[in-house]
Amino acid sequence: MKRTLLTGASGGIGQAVARRLAAEGRPLYLHYNSNQAAVAALKKECEETYGVSCDMIQADLSTHDGAACLIEQLNAPVDTLIHNAGQSPYGIFTDVTPEEMQQTMQLHLTSAMQLTQALLPMMLQSRSGQIIVMSSVWGEAGASCEVLYATVKGGLNTFVRSLAKECAVSGIRVNGVAPGVIETSMMDQFSADERSMLQEEIPAGRLGRPEDVAGAVKFLLSEDAGYIHGHILPVSGAWVV
């Protein structure tokens, strides 16, 4: 049976997406880098609660050979690829080190492209498949103190739009989701006052939840979104649109 590959399954958004897809009966590859315990617990939950098969895959996608390492561990066809792995470096651009720049580019953009390139031929052969990329509102708007992060997300947005035009004729849909402020561990770097100020800026009146993002992913994978190609769907409570 074909599977869904979800990268970055250990984080808040990754776990919410995994649960939502498992509830639909989708067998999953759950990728992680270092948080094995979180993914092991997620695997157990999805298997026991929803009765789906889940395999754990470890790979460091911030390294040059991370994508190849992940691909080598696949033992079943993948018809759905969800690029969710990432981190959000924060600080002024002049403080970014060459190592941080390279790792962030590799993790968010290059590895996503490498994984897609490796798995796309099978989708093209079967003339079916879906690719979802986790972007950010900053990929469209840009962001002070998140220049590097916004840049790689902007690159992902262009990747989505371009690949969608190339693949639509073959029955493959490529789309993206652009979260705003979501209650995950990425928010731990902000103080309570900073979080409160952010919430006040959001017209919807609250921070987003991982389940909000998971719902958007579920929609884009559904037949209801069958004519949607190359779209970046904001999930931001009308913040930064």
Secondary structure by P-SEA (a helix, b strand, c coil): cbbbbbcccccaaaaaaaaaaaaabbbbbcccccaaaaaaaaaaaaaaacbbbbbbbbbcccccaaaaaaaaaccccccbbbccbbbbbbcccccccaaaaaaaaaaccaaaaaaaaaaaaaaaaaccbbbbbbcccccccccccaaaaaaaaaaaaaaaaaaaaacccccbbbbbbbbccccccccccccaaaaaaaaaaccccccccaaaaaaaaaaaacccccccccccccccccccc
